[in-house]
Amino acid sequence: MPAPIPPIAVRAWTVSSAAGLGRAALASGLAGRASALRPLDATRWPAWPLATWVGAVDALDAPDPAWPPFPAALADRDLASARALRLAWLGLQADGFRAATQAAVQRWGAARVGLLLGTSASTIGVSEQAWRDWPAGAPVPEVLRHPTLNTPHAVTGFVAEALGLRGPALTVSTACSSSAKVFASAERWLRLGWVDAVVVGGVDALCASVLFGFRALGLVSASPCRPFDAARDGISIGEAAGYALLERRTAGDDPATPCLVGHGESNDAHHMSSPHPQGLGAERALDDALARAGVDAGAVDLVCLHGTASARNDEVEAALVARRYRADVHASAAKGLTGHTMGAAGIVQAVACLEALGGAGLPGSVGCVDVDPALPAPFGQQLRLVADPAGRADLAASHSFGFGGNNCVLLFGRAGAVA
């Protein structure tokens, strides 16, 4: 088993999703019962004839004039087509995150601040438009052929430029675990002394490749998704951009400072799109996260579940929770509120954990009306799937499980409650 790690301080965090702009919008949404999902509008997206619900960030289509314009150095890209880049920029504006990052740059120097960004689709929407809108033989407009657009690293490169970072920059693309795994990599970078601060995050925007790809697998629901509910019948796709700023913890940190205290990663390599039937890879990731934190599963107060609302994924995750966590653990599944935000799902759940540690109460699970009685006992009795505004968490776990057997579990705690 891995050795315990020094806690890593989380200095700032933010997320923008269908629930709204900024972390308070997510916390508020998870405290309520109303979903932010809505039908895929054929008028708004005529190229996507699909009967489903999505978690769209409305501000991308009705931008607030108060948001700063894109930096002049980035204006040569087709930002109107690159929804993922617009989403990445929008996400940077909330919760004072850009200012917090600039303070870290001033403190350490631009070359000592790294960037780790998770994404599943990057700017594939630009490539889709080029193929869809321009007839064979006609030249694709130069703005759609920008060398930094049609690449998996496009969003990471954009964010690095937008924040003025000159440290190492890496794109993590391990499907739906992408923006959870960035936390694990950041801890290693800091522990090895490669950097003094790391911006981590995840960005994924709605695009046809993801919508129709999941549909081809028979996983997309025609109604709003309902994680762990008896009537669940598939996922709803969403989009989000979220970030966190990580630094080494210092002796002078406020005891209330949230920290990354453990992380575990695995790949069970069972199937390209189905989890291991016993959840062995997910459990290995949990074991490693607990070992690095130096705690056992009984110390966890809150579990932010992967909770996709697909039949098999929820069943396997429920079995893991039922056999490993204590009977009164509180749990939450965010995807009924935001949709499955793909490569940004990990950062959404991480922010939910951080908000709970910060005193926002314990989050609920939008869309789960009747917990499926067929889920492994004692799941239905064990989980508190309704928000608890007065609840408190000292140690929170976040599950992220992706295609190809990519698993990641993160543990967050307050500086004053960890060694």
KEKE-301120 format. One line per 8 residues: number of its first residue (from 1); their letters; for each residue z negated, y, x of N, C-alpha, C. Coordinates in steps of 0.05 Angstrom, whole numbers, plus 5000, padded with zeros to 4 digits. Example, Ala and Ser with C-alpha at 12.3 -4.5 7.8 and 13.67 -1.06 7.14 Angstrom:
# residues 2
1	as	4844:4886:5264:4844:4910:5246:4844:4934:5264  4858:4955:5257:4857:4979:5273:4843:5001:5258;
***
This chain:
# residues 419
1	mpapippi	5000:4976:5017:5000:5000:5000:5000:5025:5018  5012:5047:5008:5012:5071:5024:4984:5083:5027  4981:5099:5048:4955:5112:5053:4953:5138:5036  4929:5147:5030:4925:5172:5016:4938:5195:5030  4947:5215:5015:4960:5239:5026:4943:5263:5020  4946:5284:5037:4933:5309:5031:4945:5321:5006  4929:5333:4987:4940:5345:4964:4959:5368:4971  4980:5372:4955:4999:5394:4959:4996:5414:4937;
9	avrawtvs	4991:5439:4944:4987:5460:4924:5013:5467:4909  5011:5470:4883:5034:5480:4867:5028:5509:4861  5043:5527:4875:5037:5556:4873:5049:5569:4849  5072:5559:4840:5085:5572:4816:5102:5550:4803  5106:5553:4777:5123:5534:4763:5135:5547:4738  5158:5537:4730:5171:5547:4706:5190:5526:4696  5197:5528:4670:5219:5512:4659:5230:5526:4635  5256:5524:4631:5270:5534:4608:5286:5512:4596;
17	saaglgra	5282:5508:4570:5295:5486:4555:5301:5494:4527  5308:5476:4510:5313:5482:4482:5288:5493:4469  5264:5487:4480:5239:5497:4469:5236:5527:4473  5251:5538:4492:5250:5566:4498:5249:5572:4528  5248:5597:4535:5249:5605:4563:5220:5608:4573  5214:5594:4595:5188:5596:4607:5170:5573:4599  5149:5569:4616:5132:5546:4613:5115:5548:4588  5107:5572:4579:5091:5574:4555:5106:5564:4530;
25	alasglag	5132:5568:4530:5148:5558:4507:5147:5527:4505  5148:5514:4529:5146:5485:4528:5118:5476:4519  5097:5489:4529:5070:5481:4522:5065:5486:4492  5076:5508:4482:5073:5514:4453:5088:5494:4436  5112:5487:4445:5128:5467:4430:5115:5440:4429  5102:5432:4451:5089:5406:4452:5062:5406:4437  5052:5430:4431:5028:5432:4416:5034:5431:4386  5059:5434:4378:5067:5434:4350:5081:5408:4342;
33	rasalrpl	5094:5409:4319:5107:5385:4309:5137:5390:4304  5146:5414:4309:5174:5420:4303:5192:5415:4327  5214:5401:4323:5233:5395:4344:5252:5419:4349  5260:5423:4374:5279:5443:4381:5308:5432:4380  5311:5407:4373:5338:5394:4372:5352:5404:4347  5379:5405:4349:5395:5412:4325:5422:5398:4327  5437:5397:4305:5462:5383:4306:5482:5394:4326  5498:5377:4338:5519:5386:4356:5540:5400:4339;
41	datrwpaw	5543:5426:4343:5559:5443:4327:5589:5441:4335  5605:5431:4316:5634:5428:4322:5648:5455:4326  5636:5476:4314:5648:5503:4317:5642:5513:4345  5617:5508:4353:5609:5518:4380:5621:5502:4402  5623:5475:4398:5634:5457:4418:5656:5440:4406  5679:5452:4401:5700:5438:4387:5712:5414:4403  5708:5415:4429:5719:5393:4446:5701:5368:4446  5678:5370:4432:5658:5348:4432:5654:5337:4404;
49	platwvga	5673:5323:4393:5669:5313:4365:5650:5288:4365  5625:5294:4363:5605:5273:4364:5582:5279:4345  5576:5261:4327:5554:5265:4308:5528:5258:4321  5514:5278:4331:5489:5275:4344:5474:5301:4344  5449:5301:4354:5433:5325:4357:5429:5330:4387  5427:5355:4395:5424:5362:4423:5402:5383:4426  5392:5385:4450:5372:5405:4457:5386:5426:4474  5398:5446:4461:5413:5467:4475:5395:5492:4481;
57	vdaldapd	5400:5505:4504:5387:5530:4511:5403:5552:4499  5394:5563:4477:5410:5583:4462:5416:5608:4479  5398:5616:4497:5402:5640:4512:5426:5639:4530  5437:5615:4536:5461:5613:4552:5486:5624:4536  5484:5622:4510:5507:5631:4494:5503:5659:4482  5478:5669:4483:5472:5696:4474:5454:5708:4495  5464:5715:4518:5447:5724:4541:5433:5750:4534  5408:5751:4544:5392:5775:4540:5401:5796:4561;
65	pawppfpa	5408:5820:4553:5417:5840:4573:5395:5848:4592  5371:5840:4586:5349:5847:4605:5349:5829:4629  5362:5805:4628:5362:5788:4651:5379:5800:4673  5371:5798:4698:5387:5809:4720:5414:5796:4721  5434:5812:4730:5461:5800:4733:5462:5781:4756  5482:5764:4757:5485:5746:4780:5488:5762:4805  5477:5753:4827:5481:5767:4853:5511:5771:4859  5518:5794:4870:5546:5799:4876:5559:5778:4893;
73	aladrdla	5543:5767:4911:5554:5747:4929:5562:5721:4915  5552:5717:4890:5558:5693:4875:5578:5698:4853  5588:5722:4850:5604:5729:4827:5633:5719:4829  5641:5707:4852:5668:5698:4854:5672:5671:4841  5651:5658:4831:5654:5633:4818:5657:5637:4788  5669:5617:4775:5674:5619:4746:5649:5612:4731  5631:5632:4730:5605:5627:4718:5606:5624:4688  5627:5634:4675:5630:5630:4647:5635:5601:4640;
81	saralrla	5649:5587:4658:5654:5558:4654:5631:5541:4665  5618:5551:4686:5598:5535:4699:5571:5538:4685  5568:5524:4663:5543:5526:4647:5519:5519:4664  5522:5499:4681:5499:5491:4697:5489:5513:4716  5508:5529:4727:5500:5551:4744:5486:5573:4728  5497:5579:4705:5484:5599:4688:5456:5590:4680  5453:5565:4674:5427:5554:4667:5408:5555:4691  5418:5549:4715:5401:5550:4739:5391:5579:4743;
89	wlglqadg	5409:5598:4740:5401:5626:4744:5381:5635:4722  5387:5628:4697:5369:5636:4675:5341:5624:4680  5340:5599:4689:5314:5587:4694:5298:5600:4716  5311:5613:4735:5297:5627:4757:5283:5652:4748  5291:5663:4724:5281:5689:4716:5253:5688:4703  5246:5665:4693:5221:5663:4677:5196:5660:4694  5173:5668:4683:5147:5664:4695:5143:5675:4723  5159:5695:4730:5156:5708:4756:5163:5689:4779;
97	fraatqaa	5180:5669:4774:5185:5649:4795:5200:5660:4818  5220:5677:4813:5235:5688:4836:5217:5705:4854  5199:5720:4842:5181:5737:4858:5162:5719:4874  5153:5697:4863:5135:5679:4878:5150:5667:4901  5175:5660:4897:5191:5649:4919:5196:5669:4941  5202:5694:4933:5207:5715:4952:5182:5720:4969  5159:5718:4956:5134:5721:4971:5131:5699:4992  5139:5675:4985:5138:5653:5004:5157:5657:5027;
105	vqrwgaar	5181:5668:5021:5200:5675:5042:5188:5696:5061  5175:5716:5050:5163:5736:5067:5140:5725:5084  5126:5706:5072:5103:5694:5086:5112:5676:5109  5133:5660:5104:5140:5639:5123:5166:5643:5138  5184:5660:5126:5211:5663:5136:5230:5645:5121  5254:5655:5116:5273:5641:5099:5280:5613:5110  5280:5610:5136:5287:5584:5148:5265:5563:5146  5241:5572:5137:5219:5553:5135:5213:5546:5105;
113	vglllgts	5230:5555:5087:5227:5548:5059:5250:5530:5051  5244:5505:5044:5264:5486:5036:5270:5486:5007  5290:5471:4999:5298:5468:4971:5306:5439:4966  5294:5428:4945:5301:5401:4936:5307:5403:4906  5331:5397:4898:5339:5400:4870:5350:5374:4859  5340:5366:4836:5350:5342:4822:5370:5349:4801  5392:5334:4800:5412:5338:4779:5427:5312:4775  5436:5308:4751:5451:5284:4745:5481:5290:4743;
121	astigvse	5488:5313:4732:5516:5320:4727:5526:5343:4743  5508:5359:4755:5515:5382:4770:5534:5400:4754  5557:5408:4765:5576:5426:4751:5600:5410:4742  5596:5386:4733:5619:5370:4724:5633:5382:4700  5619:5400:4686:5631:5414:4664:5655:5431:4672  5654:5441:4697:5677:5457:4707:5701:5438:4711  5696:5415:4723:5718:5396:4727:5729:5387:4700  5711:5382:4680:5720:5374:4653:5739:5395:4642;
129	qawrdwpa	5732:5421:4645:5749:5442:4633:5776:5443:4647  5776:5439:4674:5801:5440:4688:5820:5418:4679  5809:5394:4674:5826:5372:4665:5834:5376:4636  5816:5387:4620:5821:5389:4591:5840:5411:4584  5838:5434:4597:5852:5458:4588:5878:5465:4602  5884:5451:4623:5908:5459:4638:5927:5435:4638  5952:5440:4628:5971:5418:4625:5980:5407:4652  5989:5382:4651:5999:5369:4676:6021:5385:4688;
137	gapvpevl	6019:5388:4714:6039:5403:4729:6033:5432:4732  6015:5443:4715:6008:5471:4717:5985:5475:4737  5986:5496:4752:5964:5500:4772:5938:5507:4758  5917:5494:4768:5890:5501:4758:5883:5528:4769  5873:5546:4752:5865:5573:4762:5847:5571:4786  5851:5590:4804:5836:5590:4829:5806:5590:4824  5797:5605:4804:5768:5607:4799:5756:5580:4792  5771:5562:4781:5761:5535:4775:5763:5516:4799;
145	rhptlntp	5776:5526:4820:5780:5510:4844:5762:5519:4867  5742:5536:4861:5724:5546:4881:5711:5522:4896  5711:5523:4923:5702:5499:4938:5673:5492:4933  5657:5510:4923:5629:5503:4918:5623:5495:4889  5644:5493:4873:5639:5486:4844:5641:5457:4838  5662:5444:4847:5667:5416:4840:5655:5397:4860  5629:5397:4860:5614:5380:4880:5586:5375:4869  5574:5352:4875:5547:5346:4866:5526:5365:4877;
153	havtgfva	5532:5379:4899:5513:5398:4911:5516:5426:4901  5534:5430:4881:5540:5458:4872:5515:5473:4863  5499:5461:4846:5476:5475:4835:5455:5481:4857  5451:5462:4875:5432:5467:4897:5441:5489:4915  5467:5489:4922:5477:5510:4939:5475:5537:4926  5480:5538:4899:5478:5563:4884:5449:5573:4885  5430:5556:4879:5402:5565:4879:5393:5574:4906  5401:5560:4927:5394:5568:4954:5404:5596:4960;
161	ealglrgp	5429:5602:4952:5440:5629:4956:5426:5649:4939  5420:5642:4914:5408:5661:4895:5380:5669:4905  5365:5650:4917:5338:5656:4927:5337:5665:4956  5360:5664:4969:5360:5672:4997:5346:5653:5016  5347:5627:5010:5333:5607:5026:5352:5597:5048  5340:5593:5072:5356:5584:5095:5344:5558:5107  5325:5546:5094:5314:5521:5103:5331:5498:5094  5323:5473:5099:5338:5450:5090:5341:5450:5060;
169	altvstac	5364:5442:5050:5370:5441:5022:5383:5414:5015  5371:5400:4996:5380:5373:4990:5383:5369:4960  5404:5356:4952:5408:5348:4924:5399:5320:4920  5382:5315:4901:5373:5288:4894:5386:5281:4867  5402:5259:4867:5415:5251:4842:5411:5221:4838  5388:5215:4826:5381:5187:4819:5377:5185:4789  5397:5195:4775:5397:5195:4745:5372:5210:4735  5358:5198:4716:5337:5212:4702:5311:5215:4717;
177	sssakvfa	5309:5203:4741:5285:5207:4758:5289:5229:4779  5313:5242:4778:5320:5260:4800:5300:5281:4806  5292:5297:4785:5274:5319:4790:5245:5312:4790  5239:5286:4789:5212:5276:4796:5211:5269:4826  5232:5256:4835:5234:5247:4863:5233:5271:4883  5242:5295:4873:5242:5318:4892:5213:5324:4901  5193:5319:4884:5165:5325:4891:5157:5306:4914  5165:5281:4913:5158:5262:4934:5171:5270:4960;
185	saerwlrl	5196:5278:4959:5210:5287:4984:5197:5312:4995  5189:5330:4977:5177:5355:4987:5150:5350:5001  5135:5331:4990:5109:5324:5003:5114:5314:5031  5135:5298:5035:5141:5287:5061:5150:5310:5080  5167:5327:5070:5176:5350:5087:5152:5366:5097  5134:5372:5079:5111:5389:5086:5092:5373:5105  5088:5348:5100:5070:5332:5117:5081:5329:5145  5108:5327:5147:5121:5324:5173:5125:5351:5188;
193	gwvdavvv	5119:5373:5174:5121:5399:5187:5149:5410:5189  5168:5398:5173:5195:5408:5173:5197:5436:5161  5180:5442:5141:5180:5467:5127:5151:5475:5122  5147:5500:5112:5121:5509:5104:5118:5514:5074  5141:5514:5061:5141:5516:5032:5167:5502:5022  5166:5492:4998:5189:5479:4986:5192:5487:4957  5216:5496:4949:5223:5499:4921:5234:5473:4912  5222:5461:4891:5233:5437:4879:5241:5443:4851;
201	ggvdalca	5258:5427:4840:5266:5432:4812:5287:5413:4802  5297:5418:4779:5318:5403:4766:5334:5420:4748  5360:5416:4748:5379:5430:4730:5400:5411:4720  5403:5409:4694:5425:5395:4682:5433:5409:4656  5458:5413:4652:5469:5426:4628:5484:5407:4611  5486:5413:4586:5502:5396:4567:5531:5394:4577  5542:5370:4577:5570:5367:4584:5580:5341:4571  5607:5340:4569:5619:5317:4555:5615:5291:4569;
209	svlfgfra	5615:5291:4596:5612:5267:4611:5586:5252:4604  5564:5267:4602:5539:5255:4596:5537:5247:4566  5546:5265:4548:5545:5258:4520:5560:5233:4513  5585:5232:4522:5602:5209:4515:5596:5185:4532  5585:5189:4556:5576:5167:4572:5553:5152:4559  5533:5166:4550:5511:5153:4536:5520:5141:4509  5539:5154:4497:5550:5143:4471:5564:5116:4476  5579:5115:4499:5593:5090:4505:5574:5067:4510;
217	lglvsasp	5549:5073:4518:5529:5053:4522:5514:5046:4496  5521:5060:4474:5508:5055:4449:5480:5066:4448  5473:5087:4463:5446:5096:4465:5441:5123:4450  5462:5136:4440:5459:5162:4428:5453:5159:4398  5432:5173:4389:5424:5172:4361:5440:5193:4345  5445:5188:4320:5458:5207:4302:5438:5226:4290  5412:5223:4296:5391:5240:4285:5373:5248:4308  5355:5267:4304:5337:5275:4326:5321:5251:4336;
225	crpfdaar	5319:5249:4362:5306:5226:4374:5276:5225:4367  5264:5201:4366:5237:5197:4358:5223:5177:4377  5214:5187:4400:5202:5169:4420:5179:5153:4409  5179:5127:4413:5158:5108:4406:5153:5106:4376  5170:5118:4360:5168:5116:4331:5180:5090:4321  5170:5079:4299:5181:5055:4288:5210:5058:4280  5219:5082:4274:5246:5087:4265:5265:5097:4287  5256:5096:4312:5273:5106:4334:5298:5090:4336;
233	dgisigea	5320:5103:4343:5346:5089:4345:5364:5100:4367  5352:5114:4386:5368:5124:4408:5360:5152:4417  5374:5161:4437:5367:5186:4451:5382:5210:4439  5371:5234:4445:5385:5259:4441:5387:5273:4468  5411:5283:4474:5415:5296:4500:5406:5325:4499  5393:5334:4521:5385:5362:4522:5393:5374:4549  5386:5399:4554:5391:5412:4579:5366:5428:4587  5362:5432:4612:5339:5447:4621:5343:5455:4651;
241	agyaller	5328:5476:4658:5325:5484:4686:5296:5490:4692  5285:5477:4712:5257:5481:4719:5253:5481:4748  5231:5494:4757:5226:5496:4786:5196:5497:4791  5188:5489:4815:5160:5492:4824:5161:5499:4854  5141:5514:4862:5138:5522:4890:5114:5508:4902  5119:5492:4923:5098:5476:4935:5092:5485:4964  5066:5485:4970:5057:5492:4997:5034:5473:5004  5027:5472:5030:5003:5457:5037:4978:5470:5025;
249	rtagddpa	4960:5454:5016:4935:5465:5006:4918:5476:5029  4903:5497:5023:4886:5509:5044:4857:5509:5034  4839:5512:5052:4810:5512:5045:4803:5534:5027  4818:5556:5028:4812:5579:5011:4824:5578:4983  4838:5557:4976:4850:5555:4950:4830:5556:4927  4837:5569:4906:4821:5569:4882:4817:5540:4872  4794:5532:4864:4790:5505:4855:4807:5497:4831  4817:5518:4816:4834:5512:4793:4864:5508:4801;
257	tpclvghg	4870:5512:4827:4898:5508:4835:4908:5480:4830  4930:5477:4815:4940:5450:4811:4953:5439:4836  4951:5413:4840:4962:5401:4864:4977:5375:4857  4997:5369:4873:5009:5343:4873:4991:5325:4890  4979:5305:4878:4960:5289:4893:4970:5260:4899  4992:5252:4885:5003:5226:4890:5031:5224:4880  5047:5206:4892:5074:5200:4883:5081:5172:4891  5096:5159:4874:5106:5132:4880:5135:5129:4871;
265	esndahhm	5151:5116:4887:5179:5112:4881:5186:5082:4885  5205:5073:4869:5214:5045:4872:5242:5043:4860  5255:5021:4867:5280:5015:4854:5280:4985:4848  5279:4977:4823:5277:4949:4817:5304:4935:4816  5326:4951:4816:5353:4940:4819:5358:4917:4799  5346:4920:4775:5349:4899:4755:5376:4900:4741  5384:4925:4733:5408:4929:4717:5416:4958:4719  5442:4964:4716:5452:4991:4719:5440:5010:4697;
273	ssphpqgl	5435:5000:4673:5427:5018:4652:5403:5007:4636  5391:4985:4644:5368:4974:4629:5344:4971:4648  5320:4976:4639:5296:4973:4656:5290:4944:4660  5275:4938:4681:5265:4911:4685:5248:4903:4661  5252:4880:4650:5239:4872:4625:5209:4873:4626  5197:4869:4649:5168:4871:4652:5160:4897:4665  5179:4915:4670:5172:4941:4682:5161:4939:4710  5170:4919:4726:5158:4915:4752:5162:4938:4771;
281	gaeraldd	5187:4950:4770:5192:4973:4788:5175:4997:4780  5173:5002:4754:5157:5024:4744:5128:5020:4752  5118:4996:4750:5090:4991:4758:5086:4994:4788  5105:4986:4804:5103:4990:4833:5101:5020:4839  5117:5036:4826:5116:5065:4830:5089:5076:4822  5077:5066:4800:5051:5074:4792:5030:5066:4813  5031:5042:4823:5012:5032:4843:5013:5050:4868  5037:5057:4877:5040:5073:4901:5029:5101:4897;
289	alaragvd	5034:5112:4873:5024:5139:4867:4993:5139:4867  4981:5119:4855:4952:5117:4854:4941:5113:4882  4954:5097:4899:4944:5093:4926:4945:5119:4942  4967:5134:4939:4969:5159:4954:4948:5179:4945  4941:5178:4919:4920:5196:4908:4892:5186:4914  4890:5160:4922:4863:5149:4927:4847:5145:4902  4860:5139:4879:4845:5136:4854:4856:5110:4840  4843:5102:4819:4854:5081:4803:4863:5092:4776;
297	agavdlvc	4877:5076:4761:4890:5085:4736:4869:5095:4716  4845:5085:4717:4824:5094:4699:4816:5123:4702  4824:5136:4724:4817:5164:4728:4837:5182:4714  4860:5172:4704:4881:5188:4693:4873:5196:4664  4874:5222:4658:4867:5233:4632:4892:5236:4614  4915:5241:4626:4939:5248:4611:4963:5233:4624  4979:5221:4607:5005:5209:4616:5028:5223:4602  5045:5236:4617:5069:5247:4606:5091:5226:4609;
305	lhgtasar	5099:5215:4586:5116:5191:4585:5145:5198:4589  5160:5179:4600:5189:5182:4601:5201:5182:4573  5193:5163:4556:5197:5164:4527:5224:5173:4517  5245:5156:4523:5272:5164:4516:5279:5161:4486  5263:5144:4472:5268:5137:4444:5289:5115:4441  5298:5103:4463:5314:5079:4461:5296:5055:4458  5305:5035:4444:5287:5013:4436:5275:4999:4460  5291:4992:4480:5281:4976:4503:5264:4993:4522;
313	ndeveaal	5273:5017:4528:5258:5034:4547:5230:5040:4537  5228:5047:4512:5201:5053:4501:5183:5028:4501  5195:5005:4495:5180:4980:4494:5168:4974:4522  5185:4976:4543:5176:4969:4570:5155:4989:4579  5159:5015:4573:5139:5035:4582:5113:5032:4567  5115:5025:4541:5091:5021:4525:5074:4998:4537  5087:4977:4545:5073:4954:4556:5059:4962:4582  5072:4978:4599:5060:4987:4623:5035:5004:4618;
321	varryrad	5037:5022:4599:5014:5039:4592:4991:5022:4581  4998:5004:4564:4977:4988:4551:4962:4971:4570  4975:4961:4591:4960:4943:4610:4948:4957:4633  4955:4983:4638:4945:4996:4663:4926:5019:4658  4929:5034:4636:4912:5058:4633:4889:5051:4614  4869:5069:4615:4845:5064:4599:4851:5069:4569  4835:5058:4552:4840:5057:4523:4841:5085:4510  4827:5105:4522:4827:5132:4509:4845:5152:4524;
329	vhasaakg	4863:5142:4540:4881:5161:4554:4898:5176:4534  4903:5201:4539:4920:5217:4522:4949:5215:4533  4968:5214:4515:4996:5212:4523:5014:5230:4507  5036:5237:4520:5056:5256:4508:5084:5248:4516  5103:5251:4497:5131:5247:4503:5146:5272:4495  5159:5285:4514:5171:5312:4509:5199:5311:4497  5213:5288:4498:5241:5288:4492:5247:5292:4462  5228:5287:4444:5232:5294:4416:5233:5324:4412;
337	ltghtmga	5222:5339:4430:5223:5369:4429:5248:5379:4443  5254:5371:4467:5274:5382:4484:5300:5366:4486  5299:5341:4477:5321:5323:4483:5317:5312:4512  5333:5292:4518:5333:5280:4545:5349:5298:4563  5335:5312:4581:5348:5332:4598:5358:5320:4624  5362:5294:4624:5376:5280:4646:5362:5285:4673  5377:5296:4692:5366:5301:4719:5343:5321:4719  5340:5337:4697:5318:5356:4695:5294:5345:4680;
345	agivqava	5295:5320:4671:5273:5308:4655:5247:5308:4671  5248:5301:4697:5224:5300:4713:5210:5326:4715  5225:5348:4719:5212:5374:4722:5200:5383:4695  5213:5376:4673:5202:5383:4646:5174:5370:4643  5172:5344:4650:5147:5330:4647:5127:5340:4667  5135:5347:4691:5117:5357:4711:5104:5383:4702  5121:5401:4690:5110:5426:4679:5091:5421:4656  5097:5401:4639:5078:5394:4618:5051:5386:4630;
353	clealgga	5051:5371:4651:5026:5363:4665:5012:5388:4676  5027:5405:4690:5015:5429:4702:5003:5448:4682  5016:5450:4659:5006:5467:4638:4980:5456:4627  4979:5430:4623:4954:5417:4614:4931:5421:4634  4937:5419:4659:4916:5423:4680:4907:5452:4680  4926:5470:4672:4920:5499:4672:4905:5508:4647  4898:5490:4629:4882:5497:4606:4898:5501:4580  4923:5492:4579:4939:5495:4554:4933:5474:4533;
361	glpgsvgc	4913:5457:4538:4908:5435:4520:4925:5411:4527  4921:5390:4512:4936:5365:4516:4960:5364:4498  4984:5360:4510:5009:5361:4494:5012:5337:4475  5028:5341:4454:5034:5320:4436:5062:5309:4439  5072:5294:4419:5098:5281:4420:5113:5287:4395  5130:5307:4396:5146:5314:4373:5165:5291:4365  5167:5285:4340:5185:5265:4330:5172:5238:4325  5149:5233:4337:5136:5208:4333:5117:5210:4309;
369	vdvdpalp	5126:5200:4286:5111:5201:4261:5094:5176:4258  5107:5153:4261:5093:5128:4258:5098:5111:4283  5078:5108:4300:5081:5092:4324:5090:5064:4316  5110:5054:4330:5121:5028:4325:5099:5006:4327  5093:4992:4305:5072:4971:4307:5081:4947:4324  5107:4945:4329:5116:4922:4345:5113:4927:4375  5106:4952:4383:5102:4957:4412:5078:4942:4422  5077:4935:4447:5056:4918:4458:5028:4930:4452;
377	apfgqqlr	5011:4913:4441:4983:4922:4435:4969:4926:4462  4951:4946:4463:4942:4963:4441:4955:4990:4441  4981:4992:4446:4995:5017:4449:4990:5036:4426  4994:5027:4402:4991:5044:4378:4964:5056:4376  4943:5040:4382:4916:5050:4380:4908:5065:4405  4921:5059:4427:4912:5069:4453:4920:5098:4457  4944:5105:4449:4955:5131:4456:4948:5152:4436  4941:5175:4445:4937:5199:4428:4963:5214:4428;
385	lvadpagr	4981:5208:4410:5008:5221:4410:5009:5248:4396  4986:5257:4387:4984:5283:4373:4970:5303:4392  4980:5327:4393:4968:5347:4411:4939:5352:4406  4924:5358:4428:4896:5364:4426:4892:5391:4440  4892:5413:4424:4891:5440:4436:4865:5445:4452  4844:5431:4446:4819:5434:4460:4815:5414:4483  4834:5396:4486:4832:5375:4505:4835:5385:4534  4825:5369:4552:4825:5377:4580:4834:5353:4597;
393	adlaashs	4849:5359:4618:4858:5339:4636:4851:5347:4665  4839:5330:4680:4834:5335:4708:4854:5320:4726  4866:5298:4715:4886:5283:4730:4907:5274:4710  4932:5282:4716:4955:5276:4698:4976:5261:4713  4988:5241:4699:5010:5225:4710:5035:5232:4695  5057:5231:4709:5084:5235:4697:5102:5212:4705  5114:5199:4684:5132:5177:4689:5161:5186:4687  5178:5178:4706:5206:5183:4705:5221:5158:4714;
401	fgfggnnc	5237:5147:4695:5251:5122:4701:5281:5126:4695  5298:5120:4714:5326:5126:4711:5344:5101:4713  5370:5105:4707:5389:5084:4709:5389:5073:4737  5398:5048:4740:5398:5035:4766:5371:5026:4775  5351:5028:4758:5324:5019:4766:5309:5039:4783  5317:5065:4782:5304:5086:4798:5279:5095:4783  5256:5091:4796:5230:5097:4783:5214:5117:4800  5200:5135:4787:5182:5153:4801:5158:5159:4784;
409	vllfgrag	5134:5159:4795:5110:5167:4781:5097:5188:4798  5089:5211:4786:5076:5233:4799:5048:5236:4788  5029:5244:4805:5002:5249:4797:4994:5278:4805  4984:5293:4785:4976:5321:4790:4946:5324:4783  4932:5339:4799:4904:5345:4794:4897:5372:4804  4874:5383:4796:4864:5409:4805:4853:5406:4833  4855:5428:4849:4845:5428:4876:4815:5421:4877  4800:5432:4858:4771:5428:4857:4763:5400:4848;
417	ava	4782:5385:4838:4775:5358:4827:4786:5335:4845  4799:5343:4867:4810:5322:4885:4797:5326:4913  4798:5304:4928:4786:5305:4955:4801:5324:4973;
***
